[in-house]
Amino acid sequence: MKEAMQTTLSNKATTEGSRMKIGTGDNMKSKIALVTGASSGIGKATAERLATAGYKVYGTSRRGAQAGAQSFEVLALDVTSDESVEAAVRELMRREGRIDLLVNNAGFSVAPSGAEESSIEQARAIFETNFFGIVRMTRSVAPQMRRQGSGRIINIGSVFGFLPMPFMALYAATKHAVEGYSESLDHELRTRGIRVSVIEPANTNTRFDANLLQPDAKLDEYREIRAALAKQMEALVESGDKPSLVAETVLNAARAARPKLRYPVGRGVALSRMRRFVPAGMFDKSFRKQFQLDGHVNTPITKQPTVKNSAP
């Protein structure tokens, strides 16, 4: 009896030791992250933060690797090209054999202007990057994650995905599309071990304003507002949240045992609550007053909208 008990205890210890060894090995193995638009701004900050947290990170840029030391590898990738997306994901899979985290960050905007000042071609161009770029990346990476039975897809949205933004209608439209796509996708993939989240930053202190595309069908009716908004956009970006705050939020979403669908960031937290709890009529009236949209056609936007409300 004594010998049998010793044998049982010995086997149990061996089994537990093996489990501990396997678990330790799994924990030590770096997870593989792919971050689009990682050459600057939020994308670069996110890639660097994930790398310091222990992920093996592949950032992407249309120009490929740049000169200088980086904490992550860079792949050439253009999110508007099916062939480019497939080639980059194929190369990553050849090297690593799996993708644990996809961060869809690549995007741009048309400079503040009237919605009618962009041609259909320009409207299509911004959707090609900001929305269809996410669709392309997801279609390429999701099958890999399904085979793994796990994965995280994190899309960089904006507060303008749930708020209107006068004179940036096309950008807001792409971010609204990202919100709807992400929520639907999360329901589709959740039972396959894959979760989808949207990060919702407000104005962020990056070079976003320097990369704005000028409207290609300018109208004289909007000339004064365009000039005023160009100056105000620079000020808003300068006073915006740091990209490191967005990067930290991405990391938290990636690590969460029960990830949320939406993660507003910094000033976006208050704006998200405002949109949720302020009655529609009150919101509309306050929003138009804040932006001085009635009676002052060419008055520039100077700050984020605020609404006084006692709701939580």
N, C-alpha and C positions, 0 to 999 in steps of 0.2 A: 504493500500500500504506500509506504514511504517513498520507495523508488518510483512508483507510478506518479505520485504527486510531484516529485522532483523533476521527472521527465516532462510533465505537463507544464510546470512553471518555467522550465528551461525553454520549451517550445514557444510558450507565450512571450517570454522575454525576447526570443529571437525574432518572432513575428512583429512585436512592437518595435524592436530595433530596426527591422527592415522598413516598417512603415515610416518611422522617424527619418530614416536615411532618404527614402523616396520623397517624403514631404520636403525635407531640407533641400534636396536637389531641385525639386520643382520651384521652390521659392527663390532659389538662387539663380535660376535660369531667367534671363531678361525677356520681358515681353517685347514684341515687335510692334512699333508704332509707325504709321505713315501720315505725314502732315503736309497738306498741299499749301502752296503759297508761302513757303517758309524762308524766302529770301530777306524779308524785312517785317517790321510791325508785329502784329499779333501772332502771325504764323511762326516767325523766328523766335519770339519770346516763348511760345508754346513748345516748340521743338526743343529749345534749350532747357526748359523746366522739366519736360518729360525725361530728357537725358540725365539730368541731375537726380531725378527720382528713381533711376535704375532701368528705364526703358532703353532698348536699342532703337534709335530713332532714324528714320529716313525722311528727310524733308524733300520737298520738290520745288523746282523753279523752272520757268520756261527757258532760262538761259543755262541751266545746269549748275554745276559746282562753281563757286566763286573763289577768288584768291583769298588766302587768310585761313587761320586755324578756326575750326568749328567743332562743337561738341557732338555733332551729328553728321551723318552722310547725306549727300544731296544727289537726287536723281533728276534728270531733265524730264519735264512733263508739262504738257499743255492741256489743261482740262477741257478745252474746246475741241480736241481732236480724239476721236475714237481710237485711232492707231497709236497715238502717243500714250494714252491712258493704258491701253492693253500692254504695250511694250514695257512701260515702267512697272506695272504690277507683275508682269511675267518675270522681269529681272529680279524684283524683290523676292518673289516666291522661289526663284532658282537659288538665291543666296540663303534664304532663311527657312523656307518651307511652310511658313505660316504668317498671318497678320492678325494681331490681337486688338489693335486700335487704329481706326481711321478717323483723322480729324480733317474735315472739309472746311478749309479756310479761304482758299483763293477767291478773290472778288474785287470789284471796282465799282465806281459810280460815275454818273454824269454830273458835272458841276451844277449847283443850284440854278434852276431855270424853270420856265413854264413847261408843263408836261407836253404841250403842243410844239415845243421847240426842238424835239428830237424826232428824226425820221423813223419810219418803220424799221429800216436797216439798223439804226442805232439802238432801237428798243430791242431788236432781236439779239444784237451783240451783247448787251448787258445781261440778258437772260441766258445766253449761251454760256457765259462764265459763272454768274452768280447762282443760277438754278440748274441748268442742264449739266454744268460741270459736276455738281453734286450727284446728279442722276447717273452720269457716266462712271464716276468713281464708285458709287454704290453698286451699280450693276457689275462692275469688275471685281470688287472686293467681297461682296456679300456671298457669292458661291464658295469662296475659300473659307469664310467664317462658318457657313452652314456645314461644310465638311468637317470642320474642327468641332462643331457643336458649341462654339462660344465666340464672343467678340463684342466690341463696342464701336459704335459709329457716333461721332460727335460733330454736329454741324454748327459752324459759327454763323449765328443769325444776327439780330439787332433789335433794339427797342422799336425800330421802325417796322418790325415784323408784326407788332401788335398796336402800334400807334400810327396815325396818319402823319405825313411829313410834307407840308406844302412846299412846292418848288423842288422836291426830290421824289416825284411820284414814281418814276421807273425803278429807282433803287428800293423804295418802300414796297413796290409790287413784287420785286424779286424776293425780298425778305419775308413778305407774307406767304409767298409760295413755299419757301423753305420751311416755314412753320407747319403748314398743312401737310406737306410731303413727309416731314419728319415724324409727326404724330401718327399718321397712317402707317408709315413704315415700321414704327415701333410696335404697333399692334400685330403686324404681319410676322415679324421676326422674333418676337419675345419668346414664343414656345420653342424656338430653335436655339435658345441660349444666347441670343444677340439682343442688345438693348441700344436704343437710339435716343440721343438727347440733343437739345438746342441750347447754345449759349447766347445770351441776349445782352451784349454790352451797349452802353450809351456812347457818347462821344469819347474817343480814345486818343491819347496823345501819341500819334504815329505820323507818318508822312502821307496819310490818306488824302489830305487836301492837295498835296503836290502832284498826286497821280490822277486827279479828276479829269475825265474826258469832257471837252467842251461840247455843248449842244451843236448839232450840225445843221439846224434849221432855225437860226435865230430870228426873232421878231422884234421890231423896234418897240412894241408895246411893253416888253419886259426888260428893256435896256437898263433902266435905272435900278430895278430890283436885282438884276444880275450883278451889277457893279457893287451894290451895297452888300449883297450876300457873300460875295467873294471875300470881302474883308472880314465879315462876321464869322464865316466858316473857319478862317485861319485862327481867330480868337477862340472859338469853341474847341477846336482841336488842341490848341495850346493849353487850355485849362482842363482838358479831358482826363479821364482815368488813365493810369499807366497800363501799358500792355501786359505787364507782369501780373496785374490783378486778374485779367482775363485768362492768362496762362494758368494761374493757380486754380481758377474755377474749372478749367478743362481737366486738370489733374484730379481734382476732387470728384468730378463727374465720372472720370475713367476708373477711379478706385472704389467708388461707392458700391456697397453690397446691394443696395436697392436704389439704383439711380433714378433721379427725377427726370421728367420729360423736359422741363424748362429750367434754366439757370440764369436769371437776370443777374447782371454784374454791376457793382458800384452804384452809380446814380440810377441805373436801370431798375434797381430794386423798388425804389419809391415810385417810379413811373409805372411799373407793373402793377403795384397795389392800386394806384390811382385808376388805371384802366379797368381793373377788376371790380372795384367797389364804388366808384363814383357813378351815379345814374347817367344814362346816355345823354339826356337833354342837358343836364348840368355840365357834363364833360364837353359837349359840343360848344355850348355858350362860352365856357371858360377858355377853351382852347382857341376859339376865334378871337376872343378878347386879348389873350396873351400874345397871339401872333398879329393882332391888329389887322385882321383880314377884311373887316367891314369898314368901308369908307376911306381907307388909306392903302390904296393898291400897291404903292411902291415902298411901304415901310418895311425895313429889313427885320429879319428874325435875329434876336440878340441872345436868347438863352432858351434852355429847355423849358417846356410848359410846366406850370405848377398849378395845383388846385387845392384850395383850402377845404378840408373835409375831416369830419370827426370819426369816419369809419376806420376800422383797424387796417 
